[in-house]
Amino acid sequence: MRVALIYLGRRGGGAVYSLEVARALGKKCDLTAVISDQVENLNAWEESGIKVVAVPTYTNMGEFFFFTLFLYRWWRIALKIKQLKPEVLYYPMIHLWTPLINSFFPCIPKVITLHDPVLHLGERDLFRRLVQTASIRQATRLIILSRVFENNLVAKGISRDKIDVIPHGVFSYYLRWKTGVNPSFREKTILFFGRITPYKGLDVLLCAFPKIKEQVPEASLIIAGSGELKPYAQLLEGLNDVEVVNRWIAEEEVAGFFERASLVVLPYTEATQSGVIPIAYSFGLPVVATKTGGLGEQVIHGKTGYLVPPSDPDALVEVCIRLLEDKALAHEMGTAGYQKAMKEWSWDIVAEQVYHSCVKAWGLISGSD
């Protein structure tokens, strides 16, 4: 079976997710990856042994609209894909050009991984909704990463038989930059990692942190990620032992933050699932997250970390203090998370399920079993 994997994003977790699943899926089928030549981890793609076709995309929204309206690049990408004569198109992540490219291939089955069945707060503009709706309608099969959203798609008219639930793979990719810091020497440090957007609940964590400091004076907080910090300026003012790295974190820098952390906190007010949790587990860190969306499927309460209600600083305070003060408990939970991720979320397991999704999609078109 010839599969064209299409990932046109440029950086972040999507680039790593796509590369990892491509590596494992390439062992099971005739795979060619069509990727942006501006993707952050282009060297890793080229060194992976995967057949790669790198294509120009765009660097900003102005270029996006120009190249979209004048057919300048997405049309040429579609032509390159056509030359591959794929039997299945697999999108590990929806891109703004996904519906346009799909329109070139009405008879070829499409498997799409839908990372966010419900768009996040701040990302629900009309254009993104239209792109997602069109992509879902074009898909022969849909992959979601959290079972909790299956009924949500069914309520939108998607047949349950069309949906496959495949958990997010482990992000051990970043371990290549690990420096080997002994976990027993970690400071009592809380890490908030990732893009800063309204639904991430950073304000909840900033309200909780002074109370954590009252009980654990040596506690510190690292906030690492790009995004707008102005809404949190008043909460940050006067806080001690808070390190803010407010920019895009390059992939070779990721390990350094997780190696310094004692635990990772996701105080999200809403969520689908998180790529931060698989990174935390790969570094043997316990996770404190809110019980919202699919986070409850990634964190086992009381075993790999703790789940707390959204927008509840006091609940966050209690479990963070418990983990900061009890190193043995934090280590035990971090080890359990590591074992869960390596055993249940390996990319070979993920790719095996993706492969079966592709086979099922291809079978519907070809008439094969």
Beta strands, then each sheet from edge to edge (+ up, - down):
strand 1: 2-7
strand 2: 30-36
strand 3: 51-55
strand 4: 88-91
strand 5: 110-114
strand 6: 141-144
strand 7: 163-165
strand 8: 189-193
strand 9: 220-224
strand 10: 242-245
strand 11: 263-266
strand 12: 287-290
strand 13: 305-308
sheet 1: 3+ 2+ 1+ 4+ 5+ 6+ 7+
sheet 2: 10+ 9+ 8+ 11+ 12+ 13+
end
